[in-house]
Amino acid sequence: MFKNKVIRYSTIAMVIAILSYFVIENIDNGGTSADELTNPAEYKAKILEERKAKDEQFRAGEDSPIQDKASFHGLHYFEPNLTYRVKASISPYMKEDKQVTVKYTDGTSEKYEKYGYANFTIDGQAQKLLLLKNESTISVLFRDATSGKQTYGGGRYLDYPVSEIKNNSIILDFNKAYSPYCAYQESYACPVPPAENTLAVAILAGEVTEDATHEQ
């Protein structure tokens, strides 16, 4: 999702690895799996742990997009909120034009596959997002009413291994929505969310911009 495939996949792998670590750790400790978390306090603690791990990766990782690591004090987020962790039913994409060209911010493009549509409800309103598949990763590229205000104007992303899809459903956790590398460095190229993936509602979850935190 970034300047080149090596950076793109290493970053997706980093995000998935962080999430998988906490799922496995929780199961090994005899607790509930991430898909079963419903206790707000327990859920918030897990989300904060994941965010702390990502901050450390950005602070010390070789592929971090942060140029001035010495002054990096962490990413910024909305407070964890279970309202924005939703179970979506998937309508598989059945038309012949499954292959789609996704434009990147530097004018290049890459081929993805239209996997299907995730159908869910936020604040009592029905929503739909196109799921894109690239190799073994499902990507959710979206904009919402916070884009360009509290959150990065180019949109935010969610990534999942295909194995997360079970019985044509998936848990979309917008508390884990993240900004792409080009939000921190313009030299990176990031995929542009499909026009149809612009939600009219405000997704008050996940990563916010540093400027937004200063305005509060």
C-alpha positions, -999 to 999 in steps of 0.1 A, spaced: 0 0 0 30 22 -1 60 32 -22 67 -3 -34 55 -38 -28 83 -47 -4 73 -18 19 36 -24 13 36 -60 23 61 -56 52 38 -30 66 7 -51 62 25 -80 77 35 -58 106 -1 -47 113 -14 -83 110 15 -96 131 6 -72 159 -30 -81 158 -23 -119 156 1 -117 186 -26 -104 209 -51 -129 196 -28 -158 202 -16 -145 235 -51 -141 247 -61 -176 237 -30 -192 252 -37 -175 284 -71 -191 285 -90 -159 278 -115 -152 250 -104 -147 214 -104 -113 198 -136 -121 179 -153 -127 213 -142 -96 231 -173 -78 244 -162 -64 277 -155 -27 272 -126 -26 297 -109 -57 284 -114 -46 248 -99 -11 255 -69 -26 272 -62 -49 242 -65 -20 218 -42 2 238 -16 -26 240 -17 -29 202 -13 8 197 16 8 221 33 -20 201 27 0 168 42 31 183 73 11 192 76 -3 157 73 33 143 99 45 168 125 19 161 116 -1 130 138 2 99 108 6 76 92 32 98 78 62 78 87 86 107 117 107 97 124 124 130 122 94 153 139 112 182 109 135 186 82 109 178 58 107 207 33 83 193 3 82 170 -31 96 178 -64 79 180 -101 82 189 -109 65 221 -116 27 217 -153 22 212 -170 -11 207 -197 6 186 -173 7 157 -164 -30 159 -191 -46 137 -199 -79 122 -203 -75 85 -220 -100 61 -202 -104 28 -219 -104 -6 -194 -121 -29 -187 -101 -61 -202 -122 -89 -198 -101 -120 -171 -108 -146 -152 -75 -140 -136 -88 -109 -102 -73 -117 -99 -36 -108 -72 -11 -113 -65 9 -81 -48 42 -85 -20 53 -63 -12 88 -50 19 90 -72 0 83 -104 9 46 -106 -16 18 -102 -20 -18 -92 -44 -46 -100 -67 -59 -72 -96 -83 -72 -131 -73 -62 -137 -98 -35 -172 -87 -24 -191 -61 -4 -191 -59 34 -226 -50 46 -230 -37 81 -247 -11 103 -233 20 120 -255 42 142 -285 24 129 -276 32 93 -269 5 67 -234 8 52 -215 -10 24 -178 -12 16 -161 -29 -13 -135 -55 -2 -104 -57 -23 -82 -88 -25 -45 -88 -33 -28 -122 -29 -39 -134 6 -48 -100 20 -83 -84 21 -80 -46 21 -107 -21 31 -98 13 18 -123 39 28 -131 75 35 -158 88 58 -172 121 72 -140 126 93 -116 124 63 -97 157 58 -110 168 92 -101 146 122 -85 119 100 -61 117 70 -78 132 39 -66 104 17 -86 79 36 -78 51 61 -73 14 58 -81 -20 74 -63 -52 64 -71 -88 71 -58 -122 61 -84 -140 39 -87 -165 67 -105 -139 88 -136 -144 66 -158 -171 80 -192 -181 66 -193 -151 44 -188 -127 73 -160 -107 88 -154 -85 119 -146 -50 108 -129 -32 137 -127 5 128 -108 11 161 -79 -4 141 -83 18 111 -49 33 102 -34 60 81 -11 50 52 25 58 51 20 88 28 2 105 57 36 108 73 58 112 42 47 124 8 75 103 -8 54 72 -3 27 61 -28 -6 49 -13 -37 34 -30 -66 57 -33 -99 43 -19 -125 35 -45 -151 63 -49 -179 40 -38 -160 34 -5 -169 69 8 -191 67 38 -215 95 46 -213 87 83 -184 97 106 -163 68 117 -152 81 151 -127 53 156 -91 45 147 -62 68 139 -66 106 138 -41 132 126 -18 151 149 -34 184 138 -68 171 149 -55 164 184 -42 200 187 -75 214 177 -94 197 205 
